[in-house]
Amino acid sequence: MKSLGLLAFGIAILAASSAAPAQGQATAQLTITEKDDAYDLAVPVSRLVLTIPKGRLVSAKPGAGSESPRYFHFEDREKGLVASGWFEPEGSFRGMEEFWAGERASMSRRGLDPQNVAEEHVGKWSAVFYDIGLPGGRSANVRAEWVQAGTWIDLHVSLTADQPADAMRSRLREFVTALRVVEKSR
């Protein structure tokens, strides 16, 4: 099971690093404020704050290809959960259809074949769920996109385990549902 977790972690890093959004505007450093029960993520040039319930998540050093100062990466190694993403200008998001086509093409170039692909809304998040088969298990994934107030939040959550696909997808949905996005007052 340990090697399954490492393989899935590698896949999550590859998926996240290959899909880094464009770096169009002047850089602005993401800030992560740790509270008792959550992390608040914000970028000074953005009016949005993303709150991620802490649980057993810890901020982790991202892999190669994720040098954006607006990138975040959290892990719960015990549960096999990785949550990462970026804050980007709203204009960088060209819609879910174009975004997913690019993600799928990127995965295909790396020999990954997303299965059981399903688009849906999870609250105000536009999401695409998919699975990647692994030896001895699977990696369930969701790419979730939030666009508001001039900001695009791109979120990738993966869960690697030897569990039924429906149960894993349900856990991903619960994770995304628990996120809060609020607009800062001016």
N, C-alpha and C positions, 0 to 999 in steps of 0.2 A: 504494500500500500504506500510505503514511503516513496518508492520510485515512481508510482503513479502520480503522487502529489508533485514531485519535482518536474515530471514531464508536463503536467498540466500547467504548472507555474510558468514553465518555459513557453508554452503555447500562449498563455495570457500575455506574457511580456512581448512576444513576437507580434501578436495581434494589436496590442496597444502601440508598440513602437512603430509599426509600419503605417499606422493610420493617423499619425500626428497631424493635426490641422495646420494650416499655413500660419506663418509667423508675421502676418501683414503689418500690424501696428507696432509702435514703439513698445519695447518690453515693459512689463509690469509684473512684479513678483507676487505670486500667490502667497497669502498668509493663511496659516492654519492655527486656529485658536482652540486649544484643548480645554474642554469643560469636564465636569464630573461624569456626564453621561453622553457627551457628543463632541464632535469636531465641527467647528464653523470654518468654512472655506470661503475666502473672498479675494478679490483682486481690486486694488484701489481704483482702477479706471472703470470698474464694473459697478453697477448698482445692485447686483444680486449677491446674496449670501446663500451658500449651500450648506445645510446642516446634515451631517451623517451621524446616526446613533452609533455610539462607541462600541457597545458590546465587547468583544475581544479583539476588535480591529486595532492594529497598530500601524502607524505611518512607517513605510518601508522605503528603502532606497530603490528608485526605479532602475530599470534595465537600460542598456544602451539604446540610443535612438529616442530617448525621452528627455532631452535637455531643455525643453520649454520651461521658462520660469513660471508658467501657469499650469503646470502638470502636477497631478496628485496621484498617490499610490498608497493603498492601505491593504493589509493582509490579516486574515484570521487563519493561520496555518493549521490549527486544530480542526477547523471546519472545512478547510480547502477552499476558502473564499478569498478572492482578490477583487478589489474595487479600485479602478483608476480612471483618469480622465483629464480634461482640460477645460479651461475657461477661454473662450475665443470671441472675437467680434461677431456680432450677429450676421454680418454680410458674408462671412466665410462659410455659412451653412446654406447650401443650395437646395435644401429639401431632402426629405427622407429617402425618396426613390433614388436620387443621384448619389446620396451618401452611401446607402446600402450597396448599390452597384459597385462603387469604388472599394468598399470593404470586402465584398465577395471576390472581386478581381484580385485584390491584394492577397487574400487567403489562398486563392487558387494558384497564384504564382509560387506560393510557399508549400504547395502540395496538400493544403488543408481543404476539406470538402464539407462545408456546413450542411447539416441535415436537420430535418424537422423545423424548417424556417417558418416563423409566424410573426406577422406584424400586428401590433395592437397598441392601444393607449393604456398606460398605467397612470391613472390620475391625469396630470397634464403632461406627462412624459410621452413622447412618441418613441416606441420601442420595437426592436426586432429581436426575437428570441431564436436561438439556434443551438445545436449540439455538435460537438466534435468527438468522434469515436476515438477511444484510447485503448491500448492493450489492458484488459482487466477492468474497464470502467468507461466513464465518459466525462467530458467537460461540458456542462451546460452554461450557456452564455446569454447575456443580453447587452445590446447596445441601446442606450436610452438617450434621447436628445431633448433638451429644454431650451427654448428660444424666447427671450423676454428682455425688454428694456435695453436693447442694443447688445445683449450678450447671448452667446451660445454656450451651453454647458454640454459637453460630450462625455458620456459615462459608459464605461465598459465594466461589467461585473461578470466574473466567472466563478463557477462552483465545480470542483472536481471531487467525485466520490463514486463509489460503486453502489448506487441507489437507483430506484426507478426514475425514468426520465420525467414523469409527471410530478413526482415529489420534488425533484431538483428545480424544475421550472417554477413550481409553487413557491419554493424558498427564495428564488431570484425575484419573483413578483413581490413577495413580502418585503424583501430588502428595498426595492425601488419605492414601494408604497410608503415605507417608513422615512424616506428622505423628505426634507423640507427645503423649499426654495422661497426666500422672501426678498422683497425689494427694499433696499435701504432708502430712508428718506433723504431728500437732497439737502 
